[in-house]
Amino acid sequence: MTNKNNIIASALDGVKVLDLTRVLGGPYSTQILADHGAEVIKIESNLGDEVRGWGPPFVNNMASYFINVNRNKRSVAIDLTKPEGKSIILKLLENSDVLIENFKTGTMEKWGLGYKEILKNKFPKLIHCRISGFGEKGPLGGAPGYDAIVQAMTGMMSVNGHEDGGNVRVGIPMVDMGTGLYATIGILMALQERNKSGLGQFIDMSLYDSALALMHPHTGNYFLSGKPGKATGNAHPNISPYDKFKTATNEIFMGIGNDAGFARLCRALGLEELIADERFISNGDRVKNRVELTKYLEDALSEVDGAHFSEKLLSAGIPAGPVRNIEEALNHPQTLERKMTITKDDYKGVASPIKFSRSKSVEVKHKPPKIGQHSREVLIEAGYSQEDIEKMFVEKIVFD
């Protein structure tokens, strides 16, 4: 995409987002939009997004937890409990395409900023995305939601970890980040639909719904078998071999999804006799006889160099790889080749994985902002006079 001056544009250039979210799901969503050209204005209180303090590590009094999901945004600090603060939001919405927030359900309505009551009629093209724990209705409607609590409540913990180790939280905030991804998809869908209808709409996102949607294949297995599933460690409930294995040097992970791949694996390990073994003919057979198959593979793998053997398998079209830590992964040549880290001055983060053939590549236009760092410039752009802005600061309606 190029503009009239033949300058390559980002995919979402011209899209304006008013971001009233905090913590993780919402900020992750808006960073995706911001990375690809959307103008995102992050609205905070004078205390700021609480994850600014979720550390160590810290830099410039900002925790890594905040830094990693808030680049390419500008911060405006407003006291939304005051009528004047609400007026600023309404002013900023005049030129916004998207409003995204994750306040407790009913909060926006209490402030006189509800979608049905006010925003839908005042800004008919506005897309309003709300992220909540459980949605507004139902026995849990309006209840607060955090990633790990929702993991526990949706069965995610019950299928994670080892069978004899108890229920275990997934090691990344999968529910928050998954909800952020779904929210981004919903916003982009609504923008596309608006091109046809000319109207905005309300998007109702919840952590609970998103967690259930992420539970494949366990939910699908339950619908067919009636069994709720259980933790299987590193093994896959539907595929074998699909597990972590020890070698003579390091651990590797292999995932064999079809019979041809299994045959290639057997040949690579000198276990050709297993190809025609009736216990392992099909994936269903291999899952049924997982314990016996695993013993054969463990014995053969105990004599190979894990890193070298993984490369051998990959070159033969067999999915396999060494188990690495975060440092090893970030510094691997493949990570560098794919430009999956992004830097500016003292900022360093993981780049967007979305890569276009024509649209502009992601860059750091704005480092993660300090609280209210851009309050003055955003208000000037919105049409407020210097005198009005200074009065707002004196009356503690806005902050920097």
Number of C-alpha atoms within 10 A of each C-alpha: 14 13 8 6 6 8 10 14 17 20 20 17 16 13 18 21 26 22 26 21 23 22 18 24 29 27 28 26 26 31 23 23 24 28 27 25 24 22 22 25 24 27 26 23 20 17 13 18 19 14 16 20 16 14 14 11 11 15 12 7 12 20 18 18 19 24 19 18 22 26 25 26 28 24 25 27 25 27 19 19 12 12 12 16 19 18 13 18 17 17 15 18 20 12 15 21 21 24 23 24 20 23 17 18 21 13 12 17 13 10 14 14 18 15 20 12 11 13 21 19 11 14 18 12 20 27 27 23 24 24 24 27 26 24 22 16 10 8 8 13 13 17 14 16 18 17 22 19 16 23 23 16 13 18 19 24 20 21 22 20 18 16 13 9 10 12 18 17 18 17 8 10 15 20 28 30 20 19 28 26 19 19 26 21 13 18 24 16 11 22 22 12 14 16 11 8 11 12 16 20 21 20 16 16 21 24 30 24 18 24 23 18 15 16 14 10 12 19 18 12 15 12 10 8 10 10 11 14 16 18 21 16 16 14 18 15 17 16 19 27 25 21 18 19 20 20 21 13 14 15 18 21 19 21 19 20 16 14 15 14 17 23 19 19 23 18 14 16 17 11 15 14 10 17 19 11 11 10 18 21 15 18 20 14 15 22 19 16 14 19 12 12 17 17 11 14 18 14 13 17 20 15 13 17 16 24 18 12 19 21 16 15 19 13 11 13 13 23 18 23 21 20 16 13 8 8 8 11 13 15 12 12 11 11 14 12 9 11 13 15 16 14 13 12 7 8 14 14 16 14 19 17 12 10 12 13 7 12 17 20 18 21 17 19 13 14 18 20 19 17 23 23 16 19 22 21 13 17 19 13 10 15 11 15 12 12 8 12 18 13 13 16 15 10 11 15 22 26 22 15
